[in-house]
Structure formats: structure tokens, C-alpha cells
């Protein structure tokens, strides 16, 4: 059983509480979440950039088959969000399938992602929710 250690959660919290991506110094592409090397060109020269918190929903899929510990949340909506400088895949929250449409404006929010049963550590992360447009 692989639990989440408190130090690992703590180290990751900066990236989870801000919408930080990695920008490749070689090819200029932006990746979210950031990784140690560029998935496009393999360069290890990456800089951190903070992404805009508002974007548009480009595409989405509704996932009915979710892990058993998250079954009470099903279905889960996974969205491809265009933030202008980058596109990210994230869970869409505070909305049901009937509330979602391609092109709608969404904003980043922090939500509980998981609770580790053994340590009780709550892991929060970025999700996106629809913005009510006037
Ligand atoms: Zn690159």
C-alpha cells in the first residue's frame, strides 16, 4: 500500500496551491503540471511560470468509472482548459454534466482531491469551476 507521506504532501503544496507550470528554456513550451524535464524536447532547463486562473473549456469528458474510494463523486468531469499560454487537463468541479458546455469560462479553485486513510492528510489541488457569465 502506497500512502501519501506528510513530507511529500508538504513539498508538493506550493505547486498545488498556486497554478504553477514549467516553461522550457529550449523550446519555450509550457507544461502543467511541471516536470523535471521537457516532455517535448527533453531539456532539463525549465523555469516556473504561474498560469492565469481563468480560461475556457475546450473539451471535456464525463468519467463514470472512477476508483472505488472516489465512487461517491461519480461521475467526474475532466476538462481540457485553455488558459491562453497553455492548456491543462483538470477536474471540473461545482457542476454536473448538465451544467457544462464547450467554450464556457472557467476559473481555478482549490478543492480537496484526496484524503489519505492512514494519516488523515488532506490533499488539496487545483480544479476548475464554471464562471457565471453576465
Ligand atoms: Zn522543450
Boltz pocket constraint, residues with backbone or C-beta under 6 A from the ligand:
constraints:
  - pocket:
      binder: B
      contacts: [[A, 24], [A, 25], [A, 26], [A, 27], [A, 28], [A, 29], [A, 38], [A, 39], [A, 40], [A, 41], [A, 42], [A, 43]]
      max_distance: 6.0
